[in-house]
């Protein structure tokens, strides 16, 4: 907020600076979306944040929950908010046995939430329900004994409070194996930008080989990707190695960092899609929390 005191200043910024300031907070798509939304506000709304649900929803990265919250709390528009807390309160209160992650379940809960909304004070009402869910109607050990809705609650009457909300979604955690090469020749190193639609898009990292299974360094040396990366270099010095695990919502990234020293006399071509920088410049580039952990200890 100090760096971007206005929506115009954020809209005019370079994406790399935005990502660098966001570094370490995770969910980097949020930073890219905020940047894009700032440009929309400047270009489409004359620099003024839109004041209606439909216009707020048109902003990059804004979904129904966020649009409803802003429209009701900031602009008093009668739009019911449905978040995890609201899901829990409504499904328990009305005994809704449909999964909250199905189209039918979402539709039923949204309709009930909208029917209960106070049209005079939608923002206060939405915040009250969310606070009630976070303080009284909690996921585990809810405060049913002190709940003023106890006499009306289907889940309490059934003695099945923790059964609700029904959630049939299974989270499959994908395992990935990253092998980073911190290549150093004299005082120079190399970074590449992640441009694919994947985790950490548009962030920088060291040259990477991703494998489908764990591999030791001796096994990596036999891969075609390794040969391409170090083509023409007769010998390498492995100076440092670090192993890290990085847990994301749906992914577990097993990572090996190798610090590779290439003697000054050997010719070395900048790896494909990489840039050549001074090692002292590493801190100037936006990197993932994973890479930042490594940089902090080298």
ABEGO torsion letter per residue (X at the ends): XAABABAAAAAABBAAAAAAAABGAEGAAAAAAAAAAAAAAAAAAGGBBBABAAAAAABBGBBAAAAAAAAAAAAGBBBBBBBAAAAAAAAAAAGBABBAABAAAAAAAAAAAAAABBAABAAAAAAAAAAAAAAABBABGBBAAABAAAAABAAAAAGAAAAOBBBABBBBBBBBBBBBBBBBBEABBBBBBBABBBBGBGBBBBBBBBBABBBBAAAAAABAAAAAAABGBABBBBABBBBBBBBBAABBBBBBBBBBBBBAABBBBBBBGBBBBBAAAAAABBBBAAAAAAAAAX
